[in-house]
Amino acid sequence: MDKRLAPFALRFRSVSVRLAIWYTLATAATLSCLFAAGYQLLERHLIHGLDLLTTAQFEQVKSHLHLEDDKLDPAALEERLRKVTDHAAVLFYIDVHSPGRGTIFQSTNIRGRVIPDVKGERFFNSHVEGIGDVRVGEFILGPIDVNVATPLRTVHNVMEGYAEVCLALFGTMLVASGVIGYCLSQLALRPIRKISETANRIRSDNLSERIEVSEVRDEVSDLAHMLNQMFDRLEFSFNNIRHFAAEVSHELKTPLSLLRLLGEKMLLDGTASAAHQESIQVQLEELARLDQIVEELLFLSRVEARGVHFQMVEANPARFLHAFAQDAKVLAEHHQVRFAYTHDGEGPVQFDDKRMRQVLLNLLSNALHISPAGSHVTLRSMLADGKWVLRVEDEGPGLPADKHEQMFERFVRHQPQESGYKGSGLGLAICRSIVGLHKGRIFATHGPNDRGLHVVIEIPALAA
């Protein structure tokens, strides 16, 4: 799709816009039917009026014919009808003829033209050369036929005016119905928007909020009530999971500590053989790893239960990064990787330096374990536009774009097998929790040419 049309496509996806369009189309269809029906009725009414006029004119002609005479003398008819027809020459064209004798009398405005006859029709529309469209009424009086015609020009003018007025009203009503339809849709969907806004605020760290249910019992209130019931079930499930993780983690700490102490005692006693000592050493390493996982689970459980309080202190990012870089370089040299950092911008930021150091060490550790020997890991820091932005960039294999969000979930590990690194899969979840408590966000992007991984942290800076 053309990028220029994308905003219009997004707007068309809005229910309010679609409802307004449907309302406008329904109004347009209704008006079209009404105007078409009105056109037909008005035209029929005007034609009926012309038929009444031709009938009235015929009655006048009839009163001057004197059909009681045995002979129809054209000269006598001319004398009797000329005065009557001359007075009405502007509106009527009169032709009197007999099947056996032909034309007996014509009004002077016909001037030798012939008014067509339609068999079987008493009133009909016709066209006369030099006169135009006429409405003809045919009346039979014994041996003669009287045709009285009147122009349809007035009817055509009235209908053209009616069509122009209808088109103007149609355009105005289209615009008005579009505006009215959009306003009505906004009003009708206001409860839905409130439900959406409230539901969007309800997250894993805010499951106690509920959608306000109106007193009016309708489909919207039923939807709100159903969603509240669903959030009740979710809150109950989340609380059970949190309690279970916290309690299990807490209960595991004691037996893990006892097992570690027992293994260390066996190593100190020196009674075990060399093979057994190696097995005990492997067990102690796994116990240490398991103990770390328990500590991380406990931390995540406390964060979700809002039981973790950070010591937010206003500090200088440049000084903090300078101290962190000393340890980062040593850690990078151990993995045969080069570390560098840059910082741009001046100003204070309020953060917990201990927790932010934990986040950066976690990201650095992940980057070092997936970076090949001799490559670079870079930490870029920028303080601008009210944000402190940190980027940890590596030159490893990177990750597909569809896994950039998944990598921050619990127990998700994407390290290559050849790296030999056995992470817990909780480090990035902890990083996201810590950054979230700083009111910031963390996300991943790919490096140049889809090579490497860039993890970005954004934290609000203090206003100048």
N, C-alpha and C positions, 0 to 999 in steps of 0.2 A: 504493500500500500504506500502511496505517496506520503512522505512525511508532512507535507502541507495539509493533507486531508485527515491526518491522525487526530487533531483536536476535535474535528467535526464528528468523526467516528466515535470518539470517546463520549462526546455529548449525546450522540444518538443512543448510546448504550444506557443512558440515564432513563429510569422509569418515568420521571417527571416529563422529560422531553417526549418520550413515546406516548404518554397519556395525552399530552398537549396536541401531538400530531394526530392521534386517533380522534380526539375531540374536534379538532379542526376539520378532519376528513368527514366525520359524521355530520357536522354542521354544514359543510359544503355540499354533501350529498342531499341533505334535507332541503337546503335552500334551492338547489338545482331542481329538485322535484317540485317544490312549491312554485318556483318561477316558471317552470315548464307548464305546470297545470294552470297557473294564472294566465300565461300567454294563450293557451288554448281556450280558456273560459272567456277571456277578454275579447279575443278575436271572434269567437262564436257569438258573444253578446253584440258586438258591433255589426256583424253580418246580419244577425237577427233584426237589429235596428234598421239596417238598409232594406231588408225584406218588408218591414212594416211601412217604410217610406214608399217603396215601389207599389205596395198594395194600396196605400192611400192615394197615390197618384193615379193608379189604375181606376179607382173608384171615381175620381174626377173625370177621367177620360170616358168612362162608362156612362156617366150621367149626360154626356154630350153626344153620345153615339146615336140615340133614338133608334134602337134596333127594332122598334115596332113597325118601322117602315119596311115595306116589302122589297124595295130596291136600295142597294148600297151605292149611291152615286158618289164617285170620288170628289166631284166638285162640292157636293153638299158636305161631305166629311171634312174636306179642306176648310170650308167656311166655319164649320162647327168646332173643329179641334185646334185650328191654328192659334187662336187667341189663348187657349188653355196651355198649349205646349210652349208657346213663346214665353209666357210668364215663368215657366219652370225649365227653360232651356239650359240654365246653369247646372241643374242637378240631374235632369232626366233626359234620356234619349228614347223616343217613342217610335215604334214601328207597328203599323197595322197591316196585316196581309191576310189573304184568303188562299187556301190550297188550290182553288180552281182559277182564281183571277190574279194571283201574285200580290205584289205590294199595292195596297190601296192608299196608305197615307204614311208619311214619314215626317218627323219634326225636322225643322230646318238645320239643327246642329248636327244631324247625321250626315247630310250632304252626300247622299247616294251610297253610303257605306251599308254593309249588310251586318246585322246582328246575328251571330251564329245561333243555331237552335240545337239543343241537346234533347234527344228523344227520351221521353219518360221522366224527365226532370222538370219540376215546376220552377224551382229557384236554383240557379247555378252560376258559377263564375266563368267568364269568358274574356277573350281578348279581341278588341276591334282595332284594326289598323288606323293610326292617326288619332285614336282616342285613348287607347291603353286598356288596362284591366278594368272590367266592369262587372257589376253584379246584376244579373238579368232575372226578371220575373216574367214568366209566360202565363198569360191568362186566356182561356178559351171562352168565347161568347158565341155560341151557335156556330155559324159558318165562318167566323173570322177568328184570328189569333192576334192578341195584343201583346207585344213585347215591350216591357218598360225596363230600361237599363239605367244604372247610376254608377258613377266612377268609384273605384276602390282606392283611389289615391289617398283619401282621408284616412281610411282604415290602415293603409300601409304606413302613413306618417305616424299615426298613433302607435302602431305596433313597433315601429323603429324607435320611437321615443321610449316606449315601455322597455324594449331590449337594452337601450343605453342606460336607463335608470337601474335595471336589474343588474347589469354588469358593474355599475358603480357600487351598488349596494353589496353585490357579491364580493368584490374586492375588499370593501370596507369591513364586511362581516368576516372575511377570512382572517384579516389582520386582528380584528377585535376578538374573534373566537380563539385565535392562537394565543393571544395575551391572556384572555380569561381562562383558557384551558390550562396554561402553564401555572397561573396563580392558583387555580383550584387544585391542580395536582400537587403543588407545593404545600397547600393547606392540608390536603388529604393525606399526604405522605409524611407530614410532620411527626406524628407518633412513631412511624417506622424509623425515621432518622434518629429520634431520641433513643429508640431501642438499639439501633446500630451503634450509636455513640457510647451508650452504657455498656453494651456487650463488648465493644472494642477495648474499654478500660478494664474489663474483668480479665485478669491474667493469673498466672500461677502464684504471683505474689500479692494478688488482690482479689481473692475469691469470695470475700464476704459481701461485696457490693451486689445489689440486686436491681433489676429493672423496675421502674415505677409502673404499677398497674392502675389504669384509670378505673373510675367507678362505673363507667359505661360498659356494659357487657356487649362486646362485639368481637369481630375476628381479630382485631389488633390486641385487645386485652387478653383474649385467649392465647394468642401467640406469646405475649409477654409472660403470662402465667406459666405456659409450657417451658419457656426458656429459663425462667426462675427455678422451676423444678429440676431442669437439667443441670443448672449451676449448683443447686443443692447437692445433687448426686456427685458432681465433679469435686466439689469442695470436700465432701465426705471421703471420696476416694483419695484425693491428694493428701488430706490430713492423715489417713491411714498409712499411706506410703511413706510420708515424712516421719511419722512416729515409728514405723517399722524400721526404716533406715537408721534413724537416730538410736533407737533402742538396740538393734542388732550391732551397730558399730560400737556402741558403748559396752555391750556385753562381750564383744570379741576382744577388746583391749586387754582384759585381765588374762584370759588363757594364752593369748599371743605373747604377753610379757613373760608368763611363766615358762612357756616353751622356749623362748629366747634365752632366758636365764639358765634353764636346764642345759641347753646346748652349749652355752658359754662355759658353764661349770665343767662339763665333760671335756671341753678343749683345754681348760686350765689344769684339770687333774692329770692329763697326759696318759691316762690309762687306756685310751682307745688307740687302735692301730692306725697306721697312716691312711689306709683306705677308708676307715670309719671317720677319721678326722676330716677327710675331704668331703664325705657325705654330709657330715654335720655342718661344715662350712657352707655347702650349697643350701642346706635347710635354713641356716641362719640368714642367708641372703634372701631366700624366698619369704621368710618370716618378716624381714625388714621391709620387703616390697609390699607384703600383705598389710603390715602395720601402717605403711604410708597410704595405701588405699583406704583403710579404715579412717585414718585422720582426714583424708580428703572428703570422704563421705560424710563424716561428722561436720566438717566445715560447710559443705553444701547444704546439709540439713539445717544448720544454724542460720545460714543466709536466707533460705526459703522461709524459715520461721521468724526472720527478722531478729535473730538473737545475736547478731554480730554487729558490733559498734566500732566504726573506724575513727581514728584520731586525725581528723581533717585539720591540716595546718597550712597556712599560707606560706608558700615556699617558692624559691627560684628554680625553675626547671633546669637551667644551665648548670647550676651547682650540683643538683641531684644527678644529672646525667654524667657529669665529670667523675663523680664518685663511683657510679655504677660501671663506667667504662673500664676502670682499673681491674675490677674482678672479671668483667666480660672478656678482656684481652687474654687474661691468664687461662680462662676456660676455653677460649677459642684456640690458643696455642696447643693446649692439650689434645685437641681434635685435629690439629694440623690445618686449621682454617684461619683466615685473616679477618680480623674484626675492625671496623671503623665506625665512627658516628659523627654526625653533623647536627648543629642546632642553629636555627635562625629565629630571630624575634626576641623581644624583651618584655618582661611583665610577670606578675605573680600568678600562680595557680594554686588553688586550694585542693590538696590531696593528701592521702596517707602514704608517706614515702615507703613504709615497710611493705604495705600491700602492693604498691606500684612496682617496687623492686621485685616482689614475688611474681608479678605478671610478666615483667620483662625477662626475668631469669627463665621462666617457663617457656616463653616464646623463643628466647635465645637457645635454650637447650634443645627444643624441637628442631630449630633451624640447623644447629650444629650436627645433629644426628643424621640429618638427611642430606647434608652438603658434602660433596666430594672433597677429598684432600686437595689443598691448594686453592680452593675457591674463596669467595668473599661473602661475609655476612655483614650487612650494613644497617645501622640504626639511624634513621633520619627523624629529626624533631623540628617542628615548626610551630611557632606561636603567632597566630594572625587571625583577624576577623572574629575575635572572641572565642577561639578554639585552640586547644593544644593538641596537635596531631603528631602521633608517633607511628613510624613505619619500620617494621622489621623485615628486611629483604634478604632472601637467600638465593643461591644459584643451583638449587636442587632440581629434582625432576618435576616439581610442581604437582598440582591437582587439577582434575577437570572442573569446569565451572559449576557443574551440578552438585559437587561435593564441598564447595566453599562454605555453605551454611551448615551442612551436616557435620563438619569437622568439630564444631563447637558443642555437639551433643555428648552426653555421657557415654563412656566406654566405647567411643568411636576412635579407631586407630588406623591411620593411613601410611605409616612408615613402611618403607620397602623392607622385605625380609632380609636382604643382604646387609642392612644396617646393623642388625643384631640388637637393636634397642627395644627393650620391653617396657613400654610405658603403661600406665594404668588406664589411660583413656579418659581421665578426669581432669587433666591439667587445663585444657582449653575451656572446659565447662566452668572451672574455678575462675579462670581469667575473665570469662564473660560475666560471672557474678560480681567479681570485684569491680570491673569497669562499670557495670550497671549501677552498683551502689555509689559510684562517683558521678552518676547521672550522665554517663557517656555511652558510647557504643563501640563494638569491636567487630570487624569483618575482614574477609580475605579477598584478595584479587590476584590475578596471575601477573607474572612479570613480562618483560619484553619478549616478543616472539613465543608467547605461551610457555616460557621457560622460567622456572623458579616460582616462588610463592611470596606474596607481600601480605603481611598481616597489619592492618591499620587500626589504630586506637584514636578515638576522638573524645576529648574531655573538655567541658566548658571552662573557659578561663575567666578570671575576675575582670569585671568592667573597669576600664581606666578611670 
